[in-house]
C-alpha cells in the first residue's frame, strides 16, 4: 500500500516534468539545422573596372553580414545582411577539384560567385576557390559577373 501511495504521488510530478520538457523543447526558435555549417567570405578578389590594365581588387567587405550554409543534398542557403535568404545549389565534382555554385536569378553580388571554380584548398574549416578562367598577363577576360578568387572560412 505504501508503494501504491508513492506511485500516485510521483505520477503528477513526472507528468509535470514531461510537459515542461516538451514546452521548452518546442519553444526553440532556431531556423538553422543543428548539422549545418556556417561559413563566411574571408577573401573576395575581383577585377577593378579598367580599360587600360587588369587590376585586382580586394572586395571582401562587400560580403560583410553574409553567411553561407553548404548543406547536404547540395543545398546552399545564403543569409543576407537584411535577414533575407537566397537558396542555391553547390556541388563538388571532378574528384573534388572543382566546386560549382548555382542560383536562380541571383542578386548582383551573389551573381559574382555563381559558376564553376577550381578548388585550391578544401579543409574542414576553409574553402579556397579560384576562377578557372583567371586572366594571364596580356589576356582579356570579362569578369563583370564572376570574381577571380573567393575564400570561405567556417565559423
ZIRAMO-V731102 format. One record per run of one state. SS is the DSSP state (~ for helix, > for strand, _ for the rest). FROM is the first residue (numbers start at 1). TO is the last residue. Records with the same first field share a line. If there is no record, write none. Layout:
SS = FROM-TO / FROM-TO
This chain:
_ = 1-1 / 27-37 / 49-54 / 59-59 / 64-66 / 71-71 / 80-84 / 94-97 / 103-107 / 112-114 / 123-125 / 132-148 / 155-155
~ = 2-26 / 60-63 / 72-74 / 108-111
> = 38-48 / 55-58 / 67-70 / 75-79 / 85-93 / 98-102 / 115-122 / 126-131 / 149-154
